[in-house]
Amino acid sequence: MLIVVFYTNIQAQERPTDFLKDYFLVGAFGQFTNNLKGDVVKEDPTVNYDVTSYISAQFGVVVNVYQTQHFNFKTGVIVKPKKEREEFNFTKEQTGSEFEYSYWTELSGDDNMWSVPLIVEYIVPLSKRIKWMVAPSLTLSFYQDFGGYSIRSRGPSPPATILTFNDDRSKQWFHTSAEISTGFYFLFKHFMLQPEFRYSKSFNTLKSGSYVTENYKTDPSSSTGTFTQSGDYWGVSLTVYIKKKRK
């Protein structure tokens, strides 16, 4: 009899994740990420072509699937716009200009990345309305290639011509990564906020390609190189959950 009473008391105790049942399972997710710069192999070191870091926005929905004690298992669908940020630097001797010449450009693809995360949260209550969490996760993303090449002309006449090629995405349409995040649940009367700070590490290269620059006034009159960008990033996200109406 004592064992039955003891077990019943344990079952009646609130679990650390029970607060999630007061809110709808689906939350609206938004995130800003600082995508880390790429690696460039240059034929001519005086032509500073770089695939630089850039800020991008991501959005989607996440779903709380299952809770047990301190653990919350969740998934969702997140849309990630495709971008590439490039920077070129030329000496005045190469272009015939009076000054050193540099510029940068951002390229955006027509298609977005669609990502499905598999997340395991460990939640620790700090107070009735504040819960701390840490979460490792795995993410599978699908996207089509950046495709083809682009041509840009810059500098004095005749200008230096820049061609960049994204040349391997048709061979690889899936991108996998692991993330670690930490943050808080803040509980309010009508909604709940979950801000997080996260780091994502890719298991394979997000994109790679090559570049060519031509029409230099110096010899040699052209230069080539290759680039890769891992897809690693730091991010800050916010998920919003709406509270269920009490009956």
C-alpha positions in Angstrom: 0.0 0.0 0.0 2.8 2.4 0.9 4.5 1.7 -2.5 1.3 2.5 -4.4 0.8 5.8 -2.5 4.5 6.8 -3.1 4.2 6.0 -6.8 1.0 8.0 -7.1 2.6 11.0 -5.4 5.5 10.9 -7.9 3.1 10.8 -10.8 1.2 13.8 -9.5 4.4 15.9 -9.3 4.9 18.4 -12.1 7.6 17.5 -14.6 10.0 20.3 -15.7 8.5 20.2 -19.2 4.8 20.2 -18.2 4.5 24.0 -18.8 4.7 23.3 -22.6 1.2 21.6 -22.4 -0.3 25.1 -21.7 0.8 26.3 -25.1 0.1 25.2 -28.7 2.6 22.7 -30.0 3.5 24.7 -33.1 5.6 27.8 -32.7 6.6 30.5 -35.2 10.4 30.6 -35.7 12.6 33.4 -37.0 16.4 33.7 -37.0 19.2 36.0 -38.1 22.5 34.2 -38.9 26.0 35.4 -39.5 27.2 33.0 -42.2 31.0 32.5 -42.0 33.3 33.4 -44.8 34.6 30.9 -47.4 38.0 29.6 -48.3 39.6 30.8 -51.5 42.6 29.4 -53.3 44.1 32.1 -55.5 46.4 31.8 -58.5 47.5 35.5 -58.2 47.7 36.7 -54.6 47.5 40.3 -55.7 43.9 39.8 -56.8 42.1 39.6 -53.5 38.9 37.7 -54.3 37.0 36.5 -51.2 33.8 34.8 -50.4 32.9 36.9 -47.3 30.6 36.4 -44.3 27.0 37.7 -44.6 23.9 38.1 -42.5 20.7 36.3 -43.6 17.2 35.7 -42.2 15.6 32.3 -41.8 12.0 31.6 -40.8 9.6 28.7 -40.4 7.7 26.7 -37.8 8.9 24.3 -35.0 6.8 21.6 -33.4 7.1 20.2 -29.8 6.6 16.5 -30.4 7.2 14.7 -27.1 8.2 15.5 -23.5 9.5 13.4 -20.7 10.9 14.8 -17.5 13.6 17.4 -18.5 13.6 16.5 -22.2 11.6 18.0 -25.1 11.8 16.5 -28.6 10.9 18.8 -31.5 11.2 19.2 -35.2 9.9 21.6 -37.8 10.4 23.2 -41.3 12.7 26.2 -41.8 13.3 28.2 -45.0 16.8 29.5 -45.6 17.3 32.0 -48.5 20.4 31.2 -50.6 23.0 33.9 -50.8 26.6 34.5 -51.7 28.7 37.6 -50.8 31.8 38.2 -52.8 34.5 40.9 -52.6 37.2 41.8 -55.1 40.3 44.0 -54.7 42.5 45.2 -57.6 45.7 47.2 -57.6 45.8 50.4 -59.6 48.5 48.9 -61.8 46.2 46.0 -62.8 43.3 48.3 -63.8 45.1 51.4 -64.9 43.2 53.4 -62.3 44.6 56.2 -60.2 43.5 54.4 -57.1 43.3 50.9 -55.7 39.9 49.4 -56.7 37.6 47.2 -54.6 34.0 46.3 -54.5 31.6 43.6 -53.2 28.4 42.1 -54.3 25.7 39.8 -53.0 24.2 37.1 -55.2 20.8 35.5 -54.3 19.4 32.3 -55.8 15.9 31.9 -57.1 15.3 28.9 -54.8 15.4 28.6 -51.0 16.9 25.9 -48.8 14.2 23.8 -47.0 15.5 22.4 -43.7 14.2 19.9 -41.2 15.8 19.9 -37.8 15.7 17.1 -35.2 16.1 18.8 -31.8 16.5 17.4 -28.3 16.1 20.1 -25.6 17.1 19.7 -22.0 15.1 22.1 -19.8 15.8 23.4 -16.3 13.2 25.5 -14.5 14.7 28.7 -13.0 11.3 30.0 -11.8 7.7 29.7 -12.5 8.0 31.8 -15.6 11.6 31.4 -16.7 13.1 28.1 -18.0 16.7 27.6 -19.2 17.4 25.1 -22.0 20.2 23.7 -24.0 19.7 21.8 -27.2 21.9 19.7 -29.6 20.3 19.0 -33.0 20.8 17.6 -36.5 19.5 19.3 -39.6 18.9 18.0 -43.1 18.5 20.6 -45.8 17.4 20.3 -49.5 18.1 22.8 -52.2 18.8 23.0 -55.9 22.1 24.4 -57.2 23.1 28.0 -57.5 23.6 27.3 -61.1 25.7 28.6 -64.0 28.0 31.6 -63.7 27.9 35.4 -63.5 29.8 38.1 -65.3 30.6 41.5 -64.0 32.7 44.3 -65.4 34.4 46.9 -63.1 37.1 49.5 -63.4 38.3 51.9 -66.1 38.0 51.2 -69.8 38.7 48.5 -70.8 37.3 47.2 -67.5 38.5 44.1 -65.6 36.0 41.4 -66.3 35.0 39.0 -63.4 33.4 35.6 -63.9 32.3 33.4 -61.1 31.1 29.8 -61.4 29.1 27.8 -58.9 29.9 24.4 -60.4 29.1 21.5 -58.1 25.6 21.9 -56.7 23.9 19.7 -59.3 25.9 16.8 -57.9 24.8 17.4 -54.3 21.3 18.5 -53.3 21.4 17.7 -49.6 23.3 19.5 -46.9 23.6 18.2 -43.3 24.7 20.0 -40.2 24.8 19.8 -36.4 23.8 22.6 -34.1 24.1 23.4 -30.4 21.9 26.1 -28.9 21.1 27.6 -25.6 18.4 30.0 -24.4 15.3 30.5 -22.3 11.6 30.0 -22.2 9.8 33.1 -21.0 6.2 32.5 -20.0 3.6 35.2 -20.3 -0.2 35.4 -19.9 -1.1 34.9 -23.5 2.1 33.7 -25.2 5.6 32.2 -24.6 8.9 33.4 -26.1 12.0 31.3 -26.7 15.1 33.3 -27.6 18.2 31.2 -28.4 21.8 31.7 -29.4 23.2 28.9 -31.6 26.2 27.6 -33.6 25.8 25.4 -36.7 28.6 23.2 -38.0 28.2 21.7 -41.5 29.1 18.1 -42.3 29.6 18.8 -46.0 30.3 21.9 -48.2 27.4 24.2 -48.8 28.8 25.5 -52.1 32.0 25.6 -54.1 33.1 26.9 -57.5 35.8 28.9 -59.3 36.4 32.4 -60.6 38.2 34.1 -63.5 39.3 37.7 -63.8 40.5 39.1 -67.1 41.6 42.2 -69.0 44.4 43.3 -66.6 46.8 45.9 -67.8 49.6 43.9 -66.2 51.1 40.6 -67.3 49.6 38.1 -66.8 46.4 39.6 -68.0 44.1 37.2 -66.2 43.9 35.2 -63.0 41.9 32.2 -61.8 41.1 30.5 -58.5 38.6 28.3 -56.6 36.4 28.8 -53.5 34.3 26.8 -51.0 31.9 27.9 -48.3 31.1 25.5 -45.5 27.7 26.8 -44.5 28.8 27.2 -40.8 27.1 30.0 -38.9 26.3 31.8 -35.7 22.7 32.6 -35.1 20.2 34.3 -32.9 16.6 33.0 -33.0 13.2 33.7 -31.5 10.3 31.2 -31.4 6.8 32.4 -30.4 4.1 30.1 -28.9 0.5 31.0 -28.3 -1.1 30.0 -25.0 -4.2 27.7 -25.1 -7.5 29.2 -23.8 -8.6 27.7 -20.5 -12.0 25.9 -20.6 
